[in-house]
C-alpha cells in the first residue's frame, strides 16, 4: 500500500481535535469504583502445559461489574521472589487461545498475565470469556465498534477497558509479583487497551507498550480509512444517519487520545506509515498527547504488522529499562 496519510514531519507535529468530555474522569472513576466494589479474589489453577521451563496458571478474575474474566498466567518454572510482570491485551477478534501461544515474556523472566477478551475469540484465536452484559454472548466474530454505541454506559468498550484495568490490579496483588514493576502491553486493540489502562492507572503502571494501537483519534480514523474495524462505524452510520453524532460523542469516552492526556508512565508506541487498519496519524494523535517519557518506533514500509520482530526486540529492551530503574 502506498502512503495515504500525513507526511512523517507533519505526523510528529499533529494534534488531534478529539474533544475530552467534561465528565470523562468522573465517568471512569465511577465505572472502576463499581467494578472494584464487586470484585472477588482471583482463582489461579495450575495447568499442565507440556513445558519444563514455564509453568501456567489458569486465571479467573473479576472484571466489569464483578463479572468473571479468564486469562493465562505464564511464569518461569521454579522462579523465586517477586517477579516483574507484563499484562497483555489481545488484538481485535482474538481470545486467549492456549498457554503455549504466549511464551515470550515468561521466557524473558516475567510473570505474564494474558487477559482473555470478553465476547471475542471467534476470528483468529479462540476465547473463553462470554460478554455477560450482551445476553451472555460467547465468543463471536467482529464487529464490536458499534455494539451499544448510543449510550456510553452500555458501550462494549466500557466493559472491556474496565476488564483491562482490573487485570492490571489483579496482577499487582499477586504474591509472586512485584507491584512496582508491572507493565502493560498489546498490539492493535491490545494497544488501545494498553493506553487506556495506563491512562486510568497512572503511576500504578511501570511502563506501557502499545503496538499500532486501535481506538485512537477515532473521529479522524472513521473518515480516512475504509478498512475494518473502523469501517464498521460508517457502515452503521449510513443506515443510522440521525444517530451518527451521538455515536461519535460516545466514542470520545473510549478514545486513546483522551486516555493519553492522563497517562504518565513511560510509553513505547509503534506506528506504520502504510497502515490502513490503524492509520499513522491516529496513532500519532494519541502519542503526541502522552505526558510521560515516550518513544515511538516508526516503520516506513509496514502496514498493520507494525514492525514484527523488530518491534518485539525494541519492546523487550524498553521493558527492561522500565523494570530496572
N, C-alpha and C positions, 0 to 999 in steps of 0.2 A: 504494500500500500504506500502510495506517495504521501508526502507531508500534506496535511489538510488543516492544521491548526496554526496558532501564532508562532512566529519565529522564536528561537530559544532566547534571544536577548529580550524580547518582549515578555516571554513567559516569566523570566526572572523578576520582572517589574509588575507583573499583572496582579491586580487586586480584585477580588470577587465583589459583586454587588449584592450577594446574598444577604438579606436582612436577618438580624437576630431578633426573634420575637421578644417582646417586653417581659413575658413570663417564662422565658426559656429556662433560667436557673430554677425557678420555683417549680415548674413542671417536672423537671428531672429530680429535684430534691424529694418531692412528694412521691414520685414513682419509686425511687430507690428506697426511701424510708418504708414504704409499704412492703416491698419485697423483703427487706431485712427483717421486718417485724414478723413475717410469716415463715421465715427460714427454719429448717430443721437441720440437725447435724448431718454432714455428708456421710454416705455409705461408701466404703472402699473395700472391694472384694478382690483378693489375689486371683489372678487369672493366668493359667498356663499359656505361654506364647511360643514354645519350642525353641527359645533362645537361651543362651547361657550367660551372656554379658549384660542383658537388660531384663528387668522384671516389670510386670504390668499389673496395674490395679484397675479394675472396672469401677468407675466412679459414678455415683448419683448425687447431685447436689441440688439445692433449692434455687430456682431462678425467678423469673417474673411471677408475682403473686404467690410465691412459695411453691410453684409447680416444679416437678422433678425433671431435671436435665441430665442426660447421660454424658459421659466423657471417658477417655482413656488417660491414665497417668503412667507414663514410662519413666523409669529411673535406672541409673547404673546398679546392677546387681551387687549387693553387699556394701553399698555406699554407707558411710557413717557420717554423722554430723549434719547440721543444716546445709542443704544444697541451695544454690541459686536455682531459680525456676523460670520457665517460659510457659506462658499461657497462650495457646494458639487457637485462632479462629479460622473457619473454613470458607473457601470460595463459594460462590453462588451455585446452588443446586446440589451441593455435596453434603454428605454426612460424615460421621467419624470413621466409617469403614472398619478396618481391622487393626489390631495393635501393631503389626509389622509394617503398616503403611507409614509409621511415624517414628523412625529410629534416629534421625539426625541429632536432635537436641539431647536426647539421653546419651547417645554416643559421645557427645561433647561434654558430658558431665553435669547436665542439668536435670532437675525434675521437670518433666514435660507434660503439662495438662492440655489435652486436646478437647475442646468443647464441641459436642455434637450440636447441630443446628436444627432447632425445632421445626418440624414440618417439612424439612428438606431431606435430601438423600435419595431423590428419585431420578437423578440425572447422570452423574458420573462416579459417585461413590455412595454406598448405602448409609442410611442413618437409622437411629433407634429411638428418637425423641418425638412424640406427637406434639402438635400445637394445640394444647388443650383449650385455648381461647378461640379456636376455629373449629368447634364441634368435634374435638378430639382428632383432628386431621393428622393422619400418619404421614410417612414420607410421601412426597408428591413432587411432580415436576413443576418448574417455574411457570408462571411468574408470581412474584411476591411484591413487586414495586407498588402496585395499586391496591393491595389487599388491606381493606379497612381505611383507605386513604382520606375519606371525608371527615374523619374525626381523629385528632392526634391521640386520643385515649384508646382508640380501637386499632390504630395502625400497627401493622405487623412488626415493623422495626422497633416499636416501643418495647415489645416483648423481647425481641432478640437482643437489643442493646442492653436491656436490663439483665438478661441471662449472662451477657459478656462481663458486665461489672461484677455480678455475683460469682462468676468463675474465678476472677482475679481475687476477690475477697476470700473465696474458699481456699485457693492455693496458698494465700498468705497465712491462713490459720493452720495449715497442716504442720504437724510437729517436726517433720523432717525437711521443712522448707525454711530458708532464711527470708523472713518477711521483708527485709530491707533490700533484697536482691531479686525482685520479681519483675520480669519483663513481659510485654505483650507483643504478639507477632501475628501476621497474617497477610494474605495477598488478595486483592480484588475486594469481594465482600468481606473477607477476613481483614483486609486493610482498613475498610470502613469501620469495622468493629474495634480494631486496634486504636484508631484515632478517637473513637467515641469513648472507649474505656479510659484512655489516657486523659482525655479532657474532663471526664467526670470524676476521676480518682486522684488527680493531681499528684502530689508527692508520694502517694502510695505505690506508684509505678516507677520503677528504676530506669526504664527505657522502653521505647516503642519502635517497632519495625513494621512499616506499612508498605507493602509492595503494590504498585499501581492501584491505589485504593479507589473503590467504588463509592457511591453516595456522597460525592464531593461536588460542590458548586452545581447542584442539581438543576437549578433553573437554566443555567447555560447548557449543561450536558444534554438535556432533552431536546434542545434546539439545534445541536451541531453534529449529532451522530444518529444514524439510522440503525445502529447495532443494538441488540439486546444486551443487558436488561433495560437500559434507559429507554429503548424504543417502546417498552410496554406502556409508558406514560402517554405519548402521543396517540398510540392506538386506542387507549381508553378515552383520551380527551376528544378524539374525533367523534365518538358517539355520545360523549357527555360534555359538550362544549360549555354548557352553562355551569358546570361544576369544576372546570379546569382551574380557575383561580383559587377556589377553596382547596383543591388538591395540592397546588403549589404551596399554599400557606401551611398546610400540614407538613409538607416535606422540609420546610425550614427548620422544624424542630429536630430533624434527624440528619441534617447536612453536616458533613465533616468540616466544612468551613467554620461553622459555629462551635463545634467541639474544639477545633484547633485554636480558636480565640481564647480558650480557657486552659489549654494544655501547657504544662511547664516541664515535663520530663524530657530528657534528651531523646531525639527522634531521628530515625533514618527512614527516608521515603524513596521510592523509585518511581520514575516516570519514563514512558516510552513515547518517542515522538511520532510513531506511526500507529499508536494505539487507538483503534476505533471503538473499543469497548469502554475504556475509561480515558477519554481524551486528555492529552497532556495539560491543557490549560485548566481543566477542572482539578487535576492533581496539584498543580502549582497554586491554584486558587486557595486550596486548603493549606498547603505547605507554607505559603507566604504569610499566613496568619499565626503560625506557631510562635509561642512566646519564649520557649526554652532553647537550649542548644540544639541545632538542627543541621542535617546533611541531606542532600538529595542526589541520588545516583541517576543520571540521565543516560538513556540508551537510545542512541541516534537512529538506529536501523531496526529497532524492535517494535513489534505490536504488543498485544496484551501479555505475551510471555515475559516481558519486562526484565530481561537480563539473565534469566535462568540461573545456571550455576555460578555465573559471575556475581550476581547479586547475593546468592547464598553465601559465597565466600566473604563478601563485604558484611553481610548480616552477622556472621559468626564473629568477625573481628570487632564489629560495633558492640555486640552483646558483651564480649569480653571486657571492652573498655567501660561498659556501664556497671558491671558487677565487680570490677577490680578496684574501683575508686572508693 
